[in-house]
Amino acid sequence: MTMRRRFPVWRSALFVPANVERFVVKAVERGADALIIDLEDSVPLAQKDAARALVPGIVKRFRDTGKSDVMVRINQPLELAVRDIEVAVIQGVDAIKITKVEGAEHLRLLDEMVTRLEIDRGLEPGKIWFIGLIEAPGPLARAHDIARSTPRLAGISLGAEDYATAIGAKPTEETLLMPKQQVVQAARAAGIMPLGTIGSVADFADLDGYARIVRRSADFGFVGSACIHPSLVPILNAGFSPSTQDVEYAERVVALNKQAAAEGRASFAIDGKMIDIPIVQRAEALLERANAIASRSAGVARLT
């Protein structure tokens, strides 16, 4: 049985290009659980060195003026990843998003590098989380090994656009459904967070449609997603939070379960529906997440 770990609440993570000042300035106002300082796709190759030099200052600004966690998305191939990690392993960074993960050894190699930097720089070893992005069919076939690769790995997600390109498909909800479900299965089996949505993060024009996708993604087991536009942040925060009705029902389930246990019964009924152990466990998990989200909003804790 996989030991359950406690991870930050990351319902929404907003990409912020490191090289675009106007986006950096406004980022802390967006209400995202996390801000992703992007050194990858949004930064042209010729500007990557300049973008890296900006990271420490951006981290400090985010920490001084906002409540969001801070992530850094790094590049592949390895020679670029090494330079990115050199600037990302600093005080104030909560996670590093590892793009184009190839396999478990890939993550373990980067984990070793980050650990050495943490020790050299007086940081707590292992404190900076990894989020792994699977972006091709080969690594997807190794998703279970990837998900179990290192205790530093908090979650995995599917890079929808790159994955669709790799298989010669369009990044539609239908096309991505099966690989996204594989990511959920691998993450849950390893006890880490499944991140992402059934659709693509590139879709942000149709807000109603996006909200539907987010709700469906939560039903499939996802707990949060990155996004490229600030208009999507409140949709993600709402869609990946239990509703008031869900919380009230869960509280009712847990209370009646305690009553049933006191009476020597293992199951009971609510509104004509039989309630047994799996339903009680889901209710308990929902209440735990609701409490973690409430604590995060209050600035008390950032765990789920």
C-alpha positions, 0 to 999 in steps of 0.5 A: 500500500502506498503511503499517503503524503501531504502536498500543497493545494495547487488548484490553479497555477498561472504561467508567467513568462519570465521575460515579460515585465507586464505579466510579472507585475500583474501576476500576484493580483490574479489569485492563483494558488501558484505562479509559474515563472516560465523559462521554457516555451514562452521564452525565445531561445535567444532570451533564455539567458536574460530570463534566467538572470531575472528569476531571483528578482521575480521570486522575491517580488512574488514572495514580498507582494503575494500569497501564491506559491512559486514554481519555475518551469525549466527546459529540456534538453539537459544542458538547458535544464542544468542552467535553469536549475542553477537559478531555480534552487533558491529560497522562495521557490516551492516547486520545479516543473520538469518538462518532457520527462523521459523516465524515472532516471531522468527525474532521479538525475535532476533530483540529485542535482537539486539536492546538492544545490540545496545542501550547498546553498543552506536550503532544506534538502528535499523541500523543493517539489518536482512536478513532472510533465509527460509529453510523449507516448513513450514516457506515458507508457512509463508513467507508473515508474515516473510517478514513483521515481522520487519522493520529491515528485508531488504530481504529474501531468500530461503536456497536451499540446506536445503529446498531441503533436507527438501522436499526430493528433489534434489536442481535443477533449476526446483525443486526450481523454485516454492519456489523461486518464492514464496519468490519473491512474499512475499518479493515484497509484503512486500517491501523488497529485494528478494535475491537468484538465481533460482538455488543453491549457491552450483553450481559454476563449470559451470560459463556459466551455472551460468551466465544464472541462474543469468540473469534468476533470475534477470528477475524473480525479484531477486536483488542479491545473496550470493555465496560460491566461488569468481569466482561467484562474477563478474557474480553476479555483472554483472547479477544483474546490468542493461545492458547499452542497458537496461539503454539507453532504460529506459532513452528513455522511461522516456524522451518520457513519459515526452514529452507525458505528456506535450502533454496531452497523457498517452501512446505512442509508441517506435519502434512499442510497446505501452508504458504505465504507468507500463512500465514507472514505470519499466524504472524509477526503473531501472534507480534508481537502475543503479544510486545506483549501480554507486554511490556504485561503486564510494563509494558515497552511498550504497542504492537501 
